Amino acid sequence: MKASRKGRRSNKRSYTPIVIVALVVVTGIVAYFIFEQSGAGGGSPLIGQAVPTGILDQLSGVSLDTMNAVGTNQNVNSPAATPSGSPALILNGKPGVIYMGAEYCPYCAAERWAMIVALDKFGNFSGIEYMQSSSTDVYPDTPTFTFKDATYTSNYITFQSVEQADRNDQPLQTATTNQTALLNKYDTSTGSIPFVDFGNQYVITGAQYLPTFMQNKNWTQIAAQLNNASSPVAQNIVGAANYLVAAICKIDGGSPSSVCTLGFAQTVSYLRSAASSQQLIASDAVFSVPASRSSGRLALS
């Protein structure tokens, strides 16, 4: 009996190296897939994963009271009006909103937060996934989302998005000829992204705000502050969303009235500059954007 027990102990020890090797291999495989999922240059393993309901609910659930309390922010740029006489953009029978950007772009990263908050007041998103901006650009690894596989439904507007490059600056989605024509027409001075067209009546060409306050924060930490009107998160993201809501209300006839009749939705009151009928005084403040790849025009076909 003693010899038998000794034999079993000996057999168990003989498998130990195999078990260790197997664990090393499995660990290596898991680490590889985490690295691949994160993208070259690092990044969160959440990148490309579906955003859970809890965070989506915080984005869509920013209260009207909070939006009214935030109002306008002098550090947030408003959309600019297009020249008088610009034809309305109608997509699928409704006023169109077109976003063009890239996953590597830190300014696009910031803008998507405000866009989701604003667009959720007019419809519903599905297919939103986690994303971070480039690890090698300014404001590296800014937590954000991607519109790459997202869909949006609304009774009031039609939303189209183009993410032309991934977070490693590799080609992703291709703009249509019509989308390219809009960018070339309205984004002539700076060629910046993000570019957002609101029914050809208002446009964003570049950052509404800087993502400084997002650094060293994750998605959960940012989303948790959206309903705190005094937080830097709400002051910037919700402040920007207020301008976007106001622009959408102007292109869709003021619907829904439960949103468009409130004070924060009246913040886009454009005045033509006396110096030029084509210029617009549309922003409380203008700031310079640090140089990065994001300040260059997208390579559109």
PASEBA-1860 file (N, C-alpha, C; in nm, 3 decimals):
! residues 301
1> MKASRKGR> 0.082/-0.121/0.000/0.000/0.000/0.000/0.086/0.126/0.000 ~ 0.194/0.127/0.076/0.282/0.243/0.079/0.345/0.266/-0.057 ~ 0.386/0.155/-0.119/0.448/0.166/-0.250/0.349/0.222/-0.351 ~ 0.223/0.180/-0.338/0.120/0.228/-0.431/0.100/0.377/-0.418 ~ 0.092/0.427/-0.290/0.075/0.571/-0.270/0.194/0.648/-0.323 ~ 0.312/0.592/-0.301/0.431/0.657/-0.352/0.430/0.663/-0.503 ~ 0.379/0.559/-0.563/0.371/0.557/-0.709/0.276/0.664/-0.760 ~ 0.164/0.679/-0.691/0.068/0.782/-0.736/0.128/0.921/-0.721
9> RSNKRSYT> 0.203/0.945/-0.609/0.266/1.075/-0.592/0.368/1.101/-0.700 ~ 0.440/0.998/-0.736/0.540/1.012/-0.841/0.477/1.045/-0.974 ~ 0.364/0.981/-1.006/0.294/1.009/-1.131/0.241/1.152/-1.134 ~ 0.191/1.201/-1.020/0.138/1.337/-1.013/0.246/1.438/-1.042 ~ 0.367/1.416/-0.984/0.478/1.508/-1.007/0.522/1.507/-1.152 ~ 0.511/1.394/-1.216/0.555/1.384/-1.355/0.470/1.467/-1.448 ~ 0.344/1.498/-1.410/0.256/1.580/-1.493/0.275/1.730/-1.469 ~ 0.344/1.763/-1.360/0.358/1.904/-1.323/0.419/1.989/-1.434
17> PIVIVALV> 0.529/1.950/-1.497/0.584/2.033/-1.605/0.487/2.054/-1.720 ~ 0.409/1.952/-1.751/0.312/1.963/-1.859/0.206/2.066/-1.825 ~ 0.159/2.060/-1.698/0.057/2.155/-1.654/0.111/2.298/-1.660 ~ 0.235/2.316/-1.618/0.296/2.450/-1.619/0.306/2.501/-1.761 ~ 0.352/2.414/-1.851/0.365/2.455/-1.992/0.229/2.492/-2.049 ~ 0.127/2.412/-2.017/-0.008/2.440/-2.067/-0.059/2.574/-2.017 ~ -0.034/2.602/-1.889/-0.078/2.729/-1.832/-0.007/2.847/-1.900 ~ 0.122/2.830/-1.926/0.197/2.936/-1.993/0.142/2.960/-2.133
25> VVTGIVAY> 0.111/2.851/-2.204/0.056/2.865/-2.340/-0.079/2.934/-2.338 ~ -0.167/2.891/-2.246/-0.300/2.950/-2.237/-0.290/3.098/-2.200 ~ -0.202/3.129/-2.104/-0.184/3.269/-2.065/-0.136/3.352/-2.182 ~ -0.043/3.297/-2.259/0.007/3.368/-2.376/-0.100/3.392/-2.479 ~ -0.186/3.292/-2.501/-0.295/3.307/-2.598/-0.393/3.414/-2.553 ~ -0.429/3.412/-2.424/-0.522/3.513/-2.372/-0.461/3.651/-2.384 ~ -0.332/3.663/-2.348/-0.265/3.793/-2.358/-0.262/3.842/-2.502 ~ -0.241/3.750/-2.595/-0.237/3.787/-2.737/-0.371/3.842/-2.783
33> FIFEQSGA> -0.478/3.774/-2.746/-0.610/3.820/-2.790/-0.647/3.952/-2.724 ~ -0.605/3.971/-2.598/-0.630/4.099/-2.534/-0.555/4.209/-2.606 ~ -0.430/4.180/-2.644/-0.351/4.280/-2.717/-0.414/4.311/-2.852 ~ -0.458/4.208/-2.922/-0.519/4.229/-3.052/-0.648/4.308/-3.040 ~ -0.725/4.277/-2.936/-0.852/4.346/-2.916/-0.830/4.493/-2.881 ~ -0.719/4.519/-2.810/-0.689/4.655/-2.768/-0.638/4.740/-2.882 ~ -0.580/4.678/-2.983/-0.521/4.752/-3.093/-0.374/4.780/-3.067 ~ -0.298/4.798/-3.173/-0.156/4.826/-3.160/-0.137/4.953/-3.078
41> GGGSPLIG> -0.033/4.951/-2.996/-0.006/5.069/-2.916/-0.084/5.073/-2.787 ~ -0.146/4.962/-2.749/-0.218/4.957/-2.623/-0.363/4.996/-2.639 ~ -0.428/5.012/-2.526/-0.570/5.043/-2.528/-0.646/4.945/-2.442 ~ -0.769/4.979/-2.410/-0.851/4.896/-2.324/-0.898/4.769/-2.396 ~ -0.905/4.656/-2.325/-0.961/4.534/-2.385/-1.110/4.547/-2.415 ~ -1.173/4.655/-2.369/-1.315/4.676/-2.399/-1.337/4.726/-2.542 ~ -1.232/4.775/-2.606/-1.246/4.830/-2.741/-1.314/4.730/-2.833 ~ -1.417/4.775/-2.903/-1.489/4.689/-2.996/-1.600/4.608/-2.932
49> QAVPTGIL> -1.612/4.613/-2.800/-1.718/4.541/-2.731/-1.845/4.627/-2.722 ~ -1.959/4.561/-2.717/-2.086/4.632/-2.704/-2.092/4.707/-2.571 ~ -2.139/4.829/-2.575/-2.152/4.909/-2.453/-2.273/4.858/-2.374 ~ -2.257/4.830/-2.246/-2.368/4.776/-2.168/-2.481/4.875/-2.150 ~ -2.597/4.821/-2.121/-2.718/4.902/-2.107/-2.702/5.011/-2.003 ~ -2.632/4.981/-1.894/-2.619/5.079/-1.786/-2.557/5.210/-1.832 ~ -2.450/5.201/-1.910/-2.385/5.323/-1.958/-2.470/5.390/-2.066 ~ -2.530/5.311/-2.154/-2.617/5.369/-2.256/-2.734/5.443/-2.193
57> DQLSGVSL> -2.786/5.388/-2.085/-2.897/5.454/-2.014/-2.854/5.586/-1.953 ~ -2.729/5.595/-1.907/-2.680/5.721/-1.852/-2.664/5.827/-1.962 ~ -2.627/5.782/-2.082/-2.615/5.875/-2.194/-2.752/5.924/-2.239 ~ -2.846/5.832/-2.253/-2.980/5.871/-2.300/-3.062/5.934/-2.188 ~ -3.019/5.910/-2.065/-3.100/5.954/-1.951/-3.059/6.087/-1.891 ~ -2.974/6.162/-1.962/-2.943/6.296/-1.911/-3.074/6.375/-1.906 ~ -3.110/6.421/-1.789/-3.242/6.481/-1.772/-3.251/6.618/-1.838 ~ -3.373/6.654/-1.873/-3.397/6.787/-1.930/-3.365/6.895/-1.828
65> DTMNAVGT> -3.385/6.864/-1.700/-3.350/6.960/-1.594/-3.199/6.985/-1.593 ~ -3.121/6.877/-1.608/-2.976/6.892/-1.612/-2.934/6.975/-1.732 ~ -2.993/6.947/-1.847/-2.958/7.019/-1.969/-2.992/7.168/-1.954 ~ -3.104/7.197/-1.893/-3.140/7.337/-1.868/-3.043/7.402/-1.769 ~ -3.003/7.326/-1.667/-2.912/7.380/-1.566/-2.775/7.409/-1.626 ~ -2.729/7.325/-1.716/-2.599/7.346/-1.781/-2.606/7.464/-1.876 ~ -2.711/7.468/-1.958/-2.727/7.578/-2.052/-2.611/7.586/-2.149 ~ -2.549/7.704/-2.162/-2.435/7.722/-2.251/-2.306/7.729/-2.171
73> NQNVNSPA> -2.196/7.699/-2.237/-2.065/7.701/-2.176/-1.973/7.781/-2.267 ~ -1.909/7.883/-2.214/-1.827/7.971/-2.297/-1.707/7.899/-2.358 ~ -1.674/7.781/-2.306/-1.563/7.704/-2.361/-1.607/7.600/-2.464 ~ -1.735/7.602/-2.498/-1.790/7.507/-2.595/-1.835/7.581/-2.719 ~ -1.791/7.536/-2.834/-1.829/7.598/-2.960/-1.964/7.548/-3.008 ~ -2.038/7.637/-3.070/-2.168/7.606/-3.127/-2.153/7.573/-3.275 ~ -2.245/7.495/-3.332/-2.246/7.479/-3.477/-2.259/7.614/-3.547 ~ -2.206/7.623/-3.667/-2.213/7.747/-3.745/-2.318/7.731/-3.854
81> ATPSGSPA> -2.385/7.838/-3.886/-2.486/7.835/-3.992/-2.418/7.832/-4.128 ~ -2.477/7.761/-4.221/-2.427/7.761/-4.358/-2.471/7.889/-4.427 ~ -2.412/7.923/-4.544/-2.453/8.045/-4.614/-2.602/8.046/-4.646 ~ -2.660/8.163/-4.648/-2.802/8.177/-4.681/-2.830/8.114/-4.817 ~ -2.942/8.047/-4.826/-2.980/7.985/-4.952/-2.930/7.844/-4.971 ~ -2.856/7.788/-4.872/-2.809/7.650/-4.884/-2.929/7.556/-4.887 ~ -2.930/7.462/-4.981/-3.046/7.372/-4.991/-3.054/7.280/-4.870 ~ -3.175/7.250/-4.829/-3.196/7.161/-4.716/-3.149/7.020/-4.751
89> LILNGKPG> -3.092/6.951/-4.653/-3.050/6.813/-4.671/-3.160/6.721/-4.620 ~ -3.221/6.646/-4.711/-3.327/6.554/-4.676/-3.280/6.412/-4.706 ~ -3.286/6.325/-4.607/-3.247/6.186/-4.623/-3.362/6.096/-4.581 ~ -3.406/6.011/-4.672/-3.518/5.922/-4.643/-3.641/5.997/-4.596 ~ -3.662/6.115/-4.655/-3.782/6.192/-4.626/-3.777/6.275/-4.500 ~ -3.662/6.278/-4.432/-3.649/6.354/-4.308/-3.522/6.438/-4.312 ~ -3.516/6.545/-4.233/-3.391/6.623/-4.227/-3.274/6.533/-4.191 ~ -3.163/6.552/-4.262/-3.048/6.465/-4.242/-2.941/6.525/-4.154
97> VIYMGAEY> -2.878/6.440/-4.073/-2.761/6.476/-3.993/-2.650/6.379/-4.031 ~ -2.538/6.432/-4.078/-2.426/6.348/-4.122/-2.303/6.377/-4.038 ~ -2.246/6.271/-3.982/-2.121/6.280/-3.906/-2.010/6.214/-3.987 ~ -1.893/6.279/-3.993/-1.775/6.221/-4.057/-1.656/6.240/-3.964 ~ -1.588/6.131/-3.934/-1.476/6.138/-3.843/-1.388/6.015/-3.855 ~ -1.315/5.984/-3.750/-1.226/5.869/-3.748/-1.206/5.825/-3.603 ~ -1.183/5.696/-3.586/-1.170/5.642/-3.451/-1.042/5.690/-3.382 ~ -0.936/5.720/-3.456/-0.812/5.765/-3.393/-0.821/5.907/-3.340
105> CPYCAAER> -0.916/5.986/-3.389/-0.925/6.129/-3.364/-0.975/6.161/-3.223 ~ -0.895/6.229/-3.138/-0.939/6.259/-3.002/-1.054/6.359/-2.997 ~ -1.062/6.447/-3.096/-1.171/6.545/-3.098/-1.302/6.479/-3.141 ~ -1.292/6.383/-3.232/-1.409/6.302/-3.267/-1.454/6.221/-3.146 ~ -1.356/6.173/-3.069/-1.386/6.096/-2.949/-1.471/6.178/-2.853 ~ -1.432/6.303/-2.832/-1.509/6.390/-2.743/-1.647/6.420/-2.802 ~ -1.651/6.447/-2.932/-1.776/6.487/-2.997/-1.882/6.377/-2.991 ~ -1.840/6.252/-3.000/-1.939/6.143/-3.000/-2.019/6.139/-2.871
113> WAMIVALD> -1.955/6.170/-2.759/-2.031/6.174/-2.633/-2.147/6.274/-2.643 ~ -2.117/6.394/-2.688/-2.221/6.498/-2.699/-2.325/6.459/-2.804 ~ -2.280/6.399/-2.914/-2.375/6.362/-3.019/-2.473/6.256/-2.972 ~ -2.424/6.158/-2.897/-2.514/6.053/-2.848/-2.614/6.111/-2.750 ~ -2.566/6.196/-2.658/-2.657/6.260/-2.562/-2.765/6.339/-2.636 ~ -2.725/6.415/-2.738/-2.820/6.498/-2.812/-2.914/6.414/-2.898 ~ -2.860/6.323/-2.976/-2.942/6.244/-3.068/-3.039/6.152/-2.994 ~ -3.004/6.112/-2.873/-3.095/6.028/-2.794/-3.223/6.101/-2.756
121> KFGNFSGI> -3.225/6.234/-2.767/-3.348/6.309/-2.740/-3.444/6.306/-2.859 ~ -3.396/6.254/-2.972/-3.479/6.249/-3.094/-3.499/6.106/-3.146 ~ -3.431/6.009/-3.088/-3.442/5.872/-3.137/-3.362/5.777/-3.050 ~ -3.323/5.663/-3.110/-3.255/5.559/-3.032/-3.140/5.498/-3.112 ~ -3.029/5.475/-3.042/-2.914/5.406/-3.100/-2.917/5.258/-3.064 ~ -2.857/5.178/-3.150/-2.825/5.039/-3.117/-2.690/5.008/-3.183 ~ -2.620/4.911/-3.128/-2.492/4.872/-3.186/-2.376/4.963/-3.151 ~ -2.391/5.045/-3.047/-2.280/5.131/-3.003/-2.173/5.044/-2.936
129> EYMQSSST> -2.048/5.067/-2.974/-1.936/4.990/-2.919/-1.833/5.083/-2.853 ~ -1.757/5.025/-2.760/-1.649/5.098/-2.695/-1.538/5.130/-2.795 ~ -1.474/5.245/-2.775/-1.357/5.283/-2.855/-1.271/5.379/-2.774 ~ -1.145/5.387/-2.810/-1.054/5.489/-2.758/-0.985/5.555/-2.876 ~ -0.949/5.681/-2.859/-0.871/5.747/-2.963/-0.730/5.690/-2.965 ~ -0.651/5.732/-3.061/-0.516/5.680/-3.078/-0.432/5.697/-2.952 ~ -0.344/5.601/-2.930/-0.250/5.610/-2.818/-0.133/5.704/-2.848 ~ -0.117/5.742/-2.974/-0.001/5.821/-3.014/-0.035/5.962/-3.058
137> DVYPDTPT> -0.163/6.001/-3.052/-0.205/6.137/-3.087/-0.215/6.219/-2.958 ~ -0.247/6.346/-2.972/-0.273/6.427/-2.852/-0.395/6.370/-2.781 ~ -0.406/6.397/-2.650/-0.513/6.341/-2.569/-0.524/6.190/-2.594 ~ -0.416/6.115/-2.572/-0.414/5.972/-2.608/-0.518/5.891/-2.532 ~ -0.571/5.791/-2.603/-0.663/5.694/-2.544/-0.786/5.759/-2.480 ~ -0.835/5.866/-2.541/-0.958/5.929/-2.490/-1.073/5.829/-2.500 ~ -1.140/5.798/-2.389/-1.251/5.702/-2.394/-1.368/5.757/-2.474 ~ -1.422/5.675/-2.559/-1.530/5.718/-2.646/-1.607/5.597/-2.696
145> FTFKDATY> -1.676/5.614/-2.806/-1.754/5.508/-2.868/-1.726/5.514/-3.019 ~ -1.774/5.415/-3.091/-1.762/5.419/-3.236/-1.900/5.402/-3.297 ~ -1.922/5.475/-3.407/-2.048/5.462/-3.482/-2.037/5.357/-3.593 ~ -1.923/5.286/-3.602/-1.895/5.197/-3.715/-2.009/5.100/-3.740 ~ -2.055/5.031/-3.639/-2.161/4.931/-3.656/-2.292/4.975/-3.591 ~ -2.304/5.102/-3.560/-2.423/5.151/-3.492/-2.535/5.184/-3.591 ~ -2.657/5.171/-3.545/-2.774/5.214/-3.622/-2.855/5.309/-3.535 ~ -2.929/5.398/-3.602/-3.005/5.499/-3.531/-3.142/5.511/-3.595
153> TSNYITFQ> -3.244/5.511/-3.513/-3.382/5.526/-3.562/-3.447/5.647/-3.497 ~ -3.523/5.722/-3.576/-3.587/5.843/-3.526/-3.708/5.875/-3.611 ~ -3.808/5.931/-3.548/-3.925/5.979/-3.621/-3.904/6.118/-3.679 ~ -3.791/6.182/-3.643/-3.773/6.323/-3.677/-3.658/6.349/-3.774 ~ -3.550/6.272/-3.763/-3.432/6.296/-3.846/-3.375/6.164/-3.895 ~ -3.287/6.173/-3.996/-3.209/6.059/-4.042/-3.063/6.088/-4.012 ~ -2.998/5.993/-3.944/-2.858/6.010/-3.907/-2.770/5.913/-3.985 ~ -2.664/5.967/-4.046/-2.565/5.885/-4.115/-2.428/5.915/-4.057
161> SVEQADRN> -2.346/5.811/-4.044/-2.212/5.829/-3.988/-2.109/5.759/-4.075 ~ -1.989/5.817/-4.077/-1.877/5.760/-4.151/-1.753/5.767/-4.062 ~ -1.704/5.651/-4.018/-1.577/5.642/-3.947/-1.474/5.596/-4.050 ~ -1.398/5.691/-4.105/-1.313/5.657/-4.218/-1.184/5.585/-4.184 ~ -1.142/5.591/-4.058/-1.019/5.523/-4.019/-1.036/5.467/-3.878 ~ -0.964/5.357/-3.849/-0.972/5.300/-3.715/-0.874/5.372/-3.623 ~ -0.860/5.325/-3.500/-0.776/5.397/-3.403/-0.628/5.386/-3.435 ~ -0.592/5.298/-3.528/-0.454/5.288/-3.574/-0.434/5.356/-3.709
169> DQPLQTAT> -0.534/5.440/-3.748/-0.527/5.519/-3.870/-0.528/5.433/-3.996 ~ -0.593/5.317/-3.989/-0.609/5.232/-4.106/-0.749/5.253/-4.164 ~ -0.765/5.241/-4.298/-0.896/5.265/-4.361/-1.006/5.179/-4.299 ~ -1.123/5.239/-4.282/-1.234/5.169/-4.218/-1.360/5.177/-4.302 ~ -1.422/5.295/-4.311/-1.543/5.313/-4.391/-1.518/5.420/-4.497 ~ -1.590/5.408/-4.608/-1.571/5.500/-4.719/-1.693/5.591/-4.734 ~ -1.668/5.720/-4.741/-1.777/5.816/-4.760/-1.833/5.805/-4.901 ~ -1.961/5.833/-4.913/-2.023/5.835/-5.046/-1.984/5.962/-5.119
177> TNQTALLN> -2.013/5.965/-5.247/-1.984/6.084/-5.327/-2.057/6.206/-5.271 ~ -2.184/6.188/-5.232/-2.262/6.300/-5.178/-2.207/6.348/-5.044 ~ -2.165/6.255/-4.958/-2.108/6.294/-4.830/-1.977/6.370/-4.849 ~ -1.896/6.322/-4.943/-1.770/6.390/-4.973/-1.795/6.531/-5.024 ~ -1.898/6.546/-5.107/-1.930/6.678/-5.163/-1.968/6.776/-5.052 ~ -2.041/6.728/-4.951/-2.080/6.815/-4.840/-1.957/6.861/-4.761 ~ -1.866/6.768/-4.734/-1.745/6.805/-4.662/-1.665/6.908/-4.740 ~ -1.650/6.884/-4.870/-1.572/6.977/-4.953/-1.638/7.114/-4.962
185> KYDTSTGS> -1.770/7.118/-4.954/-1.843/7.244/-4.968/-1.838/7.327/-4.840 ~ -1.857/7.261/-4.726/-1.874/7.336/-4.601/-1.752/7.335/-4.511 ~ -1.653/7.251/-4.540/-1.536/7.242/-4.455/-1.413/7.286/-4.533 ~ -1.421/7.401/-4.596/-1.317/7.446/-4.688/-1.200/7.516/-4.618 ~ -1.224/7.579/-4.504/-1.120/7.663/-4.444/-1.017/7.583/-4.366 ~ -1.060/7.483/-4.289/-0.967/7.411/-4.202/-0.955/7.263/-4.237 ~ -1.057/7.207/-4.298/-1.054/7.066/-4.329/-1.044/6.979/-4.205 ~ -1.106/7.022/-4.095/-1.092/6.951/-3.968/-1.201/6.847/-3.948
193> IPFVDFGN> -1.169/6.748/-3.867/-1.269/6.654/-3.820/-1.275/6.663/-3.668 ~ -1.393/6.636/-3.612/-1.514/6.586/-3.676/-1.583/6.691/-3.763 ~ -1.654/6.641/-3.863/-1.741/6.725/-3.946/-1.883/6.674/-3.929 ~ -1.972/6.763/-3.894/-2.113/6.724/-3.877/-2.200/6.824/-3.951 ~ -2.288/6.774/-4.036/-2.379/6.857/-4.114/-2.521/6.836/-4.061 ~ -2.584/6.946/-4.022/-2.722/6.941/-3.971/-2.814/6.996/-4.079 ~ -2.862/6.908/-4.166/-2.959/6.947/-4.266/-2.910/7.053/-4.364 ~ -2.776/7.067/-4.377/-2.716/7.172/-4.462/-2.748/7.312/-4.411
201> QYVITGAQ> -2.798/7.323/-4.290/-2.829/7.454/-4.233/-2.725/7.496/-4.129 ~ -2.667/7.399/-4.060/-2.564/7.424/-3.960/-2.458/7.316/-3.972 ~ -2.333/7.351/-3.944/-2.225/7.253/-3.952/-2.127/7.270/-3.837 ~ -2.062/7.161/-3.803/-1.949/7.161/-3.711/-1.827/7.121/-3.792 ~ -1.721/7.199/-3.783/-1.596/7.166/-3.852/-1.483/7.171/-3.750 ~ -1.463/7.062/-3.682/-1.361/7.056/-3.578/-1.423/7.037/-3.441 ~ -1.342/7.057/-3.339/-1.385/7.028/-3.203/-1.482/7.131/-3.147 ~ -1.585/7.085/-3.078/-1.669/7.177/-3.000/-1.602/7.210/-2.867
209> YLPTFMQN> -1.526/7.115/-2.815/-1.458/7.135/-2.687/-1.338/7.042/-2.682 ~ -1.245/7.073/-2.593/-1.125/6.991/-2.579/-1.147/6.879/-2.477 ~ -1.096/6.759/-2.505/-1.119/6.645/-2.416/-1.025/6.638/-2.297 ~ -0.974/6.752/-2.252/-0.880/6.754/-2.140/-0.938/6.687/-2.017 ~ -1.062/6.716/-1.986/-1.125/6.665/-1.864/-1.152/6.515/-1.869 ~ -1.136/6.453/-1.986/-1.159/6.309/-2.000/-1.034/6.227/-1.971 ~ -0.919/6.292/-1.967/-0.795/6.218/-1.950/-0.792/6.148/-1.815 ~ -0.739/6.024/-1.818/-0.726/5.941/-1.698/-0.861/5.905/-1.636
217> KNWTQIAA> -0.965/5.907/-1.719/-1.097/5.861/-1.676/-1.143/5.750/-1.769 ~ -1.229/5.663/-1.717/-1.287/5.560/-1.801/-1.432/5.593/-1.834 ~ -1.495/5.508/-1.913/-1.631/5.534/-1.959/-1.729/5.545/-1.842 ~ -1.714/5.455/-1.745/-1.805/5.453/-1.631/-1.794/5.582/-1.550 ~ -1.672/5.629/-1.529/-1.652/5.751/-1.451/-1.709/5.873/-1.522 ~ -1.693/5.878/-1.653/-1.747/5.992/-1.729/-1.899/5.988/-1.731 ~ -1.955/5.872/-1.763/-2.101/5.859/-1.774/-2.169/5.892/-1.641 ~ -2.105/5.856/-1.531/-2.165/5.879/-1.399/-2.178/6.027/-1.366
225> QLNNASSP> -2.104/6.114/-1.435/-2.107/6.258/-1.407/-2.197/6.337/-1.501 ~ -2.257/6.269/-1.597/-2.335/6.341/-1.699/-2.455/6.415/-1.640 ~ -2.514/6.361/-1.537/-2.632/6.425/-1.477/-2.597/6.519/-1.363 ~ -2.468/6.542/-1.342/-2.424/6.637/-1.240/-2.391/6.768/-1.311 ~ -2.485/6.860/-1.311/-2.475/6.981/-1.393/-2.353/7.066/-1.360 ~ -2.297/7.053/-1.240/-2.183/7.135/-1.201/-2.050/7.069/-1.232 ~ -2.051/6.946/-1.280/-1.926/6.874/-1.307/-1.866/6.920/-1.439 ~ -1.733/6.915/-1.453/-1.670/6.947/-1.581/-1.720/6.858/-1.694
233> VAQNIVGA> -1.752/6.734/-1.662/-1.805/6.642/-1.763/-1.935/6.696/-1.822 ~ -2.029/6.731/-1.737/-2.158/6.782/-1.786/-2.142/6.919/-1.849 ~ -2.059/7.003/-1.791/-2.041/7.138/-1.846/-1.994/7.132/-1.991 ~ -1.910/7.035/-2.022/-1.858/7.024/-2.158/-1.946/6.937/-2.247 ~ -1.971/6.813/-2.206/-2.046/6.720/-2.290/-2.191/6.765/-2.306 ~ -2.257/6.792/-2.196/-2.398/6.834/-2.203/-2.408/6.975/-2.261 ~ -2.311/7.061/-2.228/-2.311/7.194/-2.288/-2.303/7.188/-2.439 ~ -2.218/7.098/-2.492/-2.209/7.079/-2.636/-2.336/7.017/-2.692
241> ANYLVAAI> -2.391/6.918/-2.619/-2.514/6.852/-2.664/-2.629/6.952/-2.674 ~ -2.633/7.050/-2.584/-2.739/7.150/-2.589/-2.740/7.226/-2.722 ~ -2.620/7.262/-2.769/-2.611/7.330/-2.898/-2.659/7.238/-3.011 ~ -2.623/7.111/-3.002/-2.663/7.016/-3.106/-2.815/6.996/-3.107 ~ -2.873/6.986/-2.990/-3.018/6.973/-2.979/-3.086/7.095/-3.041 ~ -3.033/7.214/-3.010/-3.092/7.337/-3.063/-3.085/7.339/-3.215 ~ -2.973/7.295/-3.272/-2.960/7.291/-3.417/-3.058/7.194/-3.480 ~ -3.073/7.076/-3.417/-3.167/6.977/-3.470/-3.310/7.028/-3.462
249> CKIDGGSP> -3.343/7.094/-3.351/-3.478/7.149/-3.338/-3.508/7.250/-3.448 ~ -3.406/7.322/-3.494/-3.427/7.421/-3.599/-3.446/7.357/-3.736 ~ -3.388/7.240/-3.759/-3.402/7.178/-3.891/-3.521/7.083/-3.902 ~ -3.575/7.041/-3.787/-3.686/6.944/-3.794/-3.821/7.004/-3.757 ~ -3.827/7.137/-3.754/-3.954/7.202/-3.726/-3.989/7.211/-3.579 ~ -3.891/7.190/-3.491/-3.917/7.205/-3.347/-3.981/7.086/-3.282 ~ -3.947/6.967/-3.328/-4.006/6.845/-3.270/-3.897/6.756/-3.211 ~ -3.928/6.689/-3.099/-4.053/6.695/-3.023/-4.061/6.823/-2.940
257> SSVCTLGF> -4.181/6.872/-2.923/-4.199/6.998/-2.852/-4.159/6.987/-2.706 ~ -4.166/6.865/-2.650/-4.127/6.845/-2.510/-3.980/6.877/-2.488 ~ -3.900/6.872/-2.594/-3.759/6.906/-2.588/-3.733/7.045/-2.645 ~ -3.787/7.069/-2.763/-3.750/7.188/-2.840/-3.806/7.319/-2.784 ~ -3.903/7.314/-2.696/-3.957/7.436/-2.637/-3.885/7.477/-2.510 ~ -3.790/7.394/-2.463/-3.720/7.425/-2.340/-3.605/7.522/-2.363 ~ -3.562/7.587/-2.256/-3.463/7.693/-2.267/-3.333/7.649/-2.332 ~ -3.280/7.532/-2.293/-3.151/7.492/-2.348/-3.157/7.466/-2.497
265> AQTVSYLR> -3.278/7.436/-2.548/-3.294/7.410/-2.691/-3.311/7.539/-2.771 ~ -3.305/7.652/-2.705/-3.316/7.781/-2.772/-3.181/7.852/-2.778 ~ -3.073/7.779/-2.752/-2.942/7.842/-2.740/-2.878/7.876/-2.874 ~ -2.929/7.823/-2.981/-2.872/7.852/-3.112/-2.950/7.968/-3.173 ~ -2.909/8.089/-3.141/-2.972/8.209/-3.197/-2.869/8.281/-3.281 ~ -2.863/8.248/-3.407/-2.758/8.294/-3.495/-2.782/8.436/-3.546 ~ -2.674/8.512/-3.552/-2.678/8.646/-3.607/-2.576/8.657/-3.719 ~ -2.618/8.704/-3.835/-2.524/8.723/-3.945/-2.430/8.839/-3.913
273> SAASSQQL> -2.305/8.819/-3.943/-2.205/8.924/-3.920/-2.227/9.039/-4.016 ~ -2.215/9.162/-3.966/-2.233/9.278/-4.052/-2.124/9.287/-4.157 ~ -2.008/9.225/-4.129/-1.896/9.232/-4.223/-1.918/9.145/-4.345 ~ -1.992/9.039/-4.330/-2.014/8.948/-4.441/-2.140/8.868/-4.417 ~ -2.226/8.862/-4.516/-2.350/8.787/-4.502/-2.324/8.637/-4.497 ~ -2.201/8.596/-4.532/-2.170/8.454/-4.532/-2.106/8.409/-4.400 ~ -2.074/8.504/-4.313/-2.012/8.470/-4.187/-2.117/8.467/-4.076 ~ -2.081/8.400/-3.968/-2.177/8.379/-3.862/-2.112/8.400/-3.725
281> IASDAVFS> -2.182/8.475/-3.640/-2.139/8.482/-3.501/-2.217/8.373/-3.428 ~ -2.151/8.257/-3.409/-2.225/8.140/-3.362/-2.170/8.080/-3.235 ~ -2.065/8.138/-3.182/-2.000/8.075/-3.069/-1.968/8.176/-2.961 ~ -1.978/8.133/-2.837/-1.941/8.218/-2.726/-1.790/8.233/-2.714 ~ -1.717/8.135/-2.763/-1.571/8.138/-2.753/-1.510/8.055/-2.864 ~ -1.393/8.096/-2.908/-1.319/8.020/-3.009/-1.184/7.987/-2.949 ~ -1.145/7.859/-2.957/-1.015/7.824/-2.902/-0.932/7.756/-3.009 ~ -0.801/7.760/-2.992/-0.713/7.694/-3.088/-0.699/7.548/-3.050
289> VPASRSSG> -0.686/7.463/-3.150/-0.675/7.319/-3.129/-0.530/7.278/-3.149 ~ -0.471/7.204/-3.054/-0.333/7.161/-3.071/-0.315/7.081/-3.200 ~ -0.199/7.094/-3.260/-0.173/7.025/-3.386/-0.175/6.875/-3.364 ~ -0.237/6.804/-3.455/-0.240/6.658/-3.453/-0.291/6.611/-3.586 ~ -0.292/6.480/-3.604/-0.348/6.427/-3.727/-0.494/6.467/-3.742 ~ -0.560/6.491/-3.629/-0.703/6.520/-3.633/-0.734/6.652/-3.700 ~ -0.635/6.739/-3.713/-0.662/6.868/-3.773/-0.652/6.863/-3.924 ~ -0.615/6.748/-3.979/-0.604/6.736/-4.124/-0.730/6.683/-4.186
297> RLALS> -0.748/6.712/-4.312/-0.867/6.665/-4.383/-0.862/6.514/-4.400 ~ -0.977/6.453/-4.392/-0.987/6.311/-4.422/-0.959/6.286/-4.569 ~ -0.903/6.172/-4.598/-0.878/6.136/-4.738/-1.004/6.077/-4.798 ~ -1.084/6.163/-4.857/-1.213/6.120/-4.909/-1.207/6.090/-5.058 ~ -1.286/5.992/-5.095/-1.289/5.956/-5.236/-1.385/6.045/-5.313
END
